[in-house]
Amino acid sequence: MVTHAQHILDDGYQIDDQNLHQYWAFSRDLSHEWMHSLSVCQKILDIGDPARHRHCWLEYEPDLRDILRADVLHRVWYSILMASDEVHQTRRSGPIARSILTAHLQTRLRCLKIVLAGHRIDAARMKHLNDLRKSSELWSDFLCSHLVRKYRIDSVLFDVDRVRQWDGTSETALKVERHSLSMVGEANEWDPQLIPRLRKTASLNPLHRLAQVMLSCFPDSAFDKDDLLREF
């Protein structure tokens, strides 16, 4: 979505209101669902017995991981929508993006409090979640960086100084930086058929569904006959 954002930033395109509403509604419901799960998990940690605590982690850890990963998606999409408003000199998509990111930040804060509390139960497992947090922050800054430089939306970044250092690096240094990003990121090979599947089929995976509603905001002309995003 970052590399093909120009399809949305093109002067002649405005995101359909219905698609924007779909993103807002799904993101709102997802945040509510996660907040409910985190609230239940917190109650178990506060009053449950040690055996129940460990079972709680096995039950709710997937939600914690999804929340940390979703942060990257929301920040990237926030950057694109804010840039779109600036390009079109409107206030259509920016307020929606800001509202959703604010709600997600509240969910993320609750998630991090539970991760912090979990160190007394399983320090190794919590360390892995904390590594995922740091990896997500790094990827988020990296993916948003070129839009931030062009459209002055620094508020989306975790570390402004880090992005400024990237801005001044040589091509060789940037390759090294990309390598370090790939090392801290989880090793998942890119599946070229992921976008066509997301465009055509429903998914129970909350992050895939979140990506679906974001992709629906791209114009149909952005996709080729195989449902892959075209080069702009």
Buried (B, 14 or more C-beta within 10 A) or exposed (E): BBEBBBBBBBEEBBBEEEBBEBBBEBBEEBBEEBBEBBEEBBEBBEEBEEEEBBEBBEEBBEBBBBBBBBBBBBBBBBBBBBBBBBBBEEEBBBEBBBEBBEBBBEBBEBBBEBBEBBBEBBEEBBEBBBEBBEBBBBBBBBBBBBBBBEBEBEEBBBEEEBBEEBEEEEEEEEEEBEEEBEEEBEEEEEEEEEBBEBBEEEEEEBBBBBBBBBBBBBBEEBBEEEBBBEEE
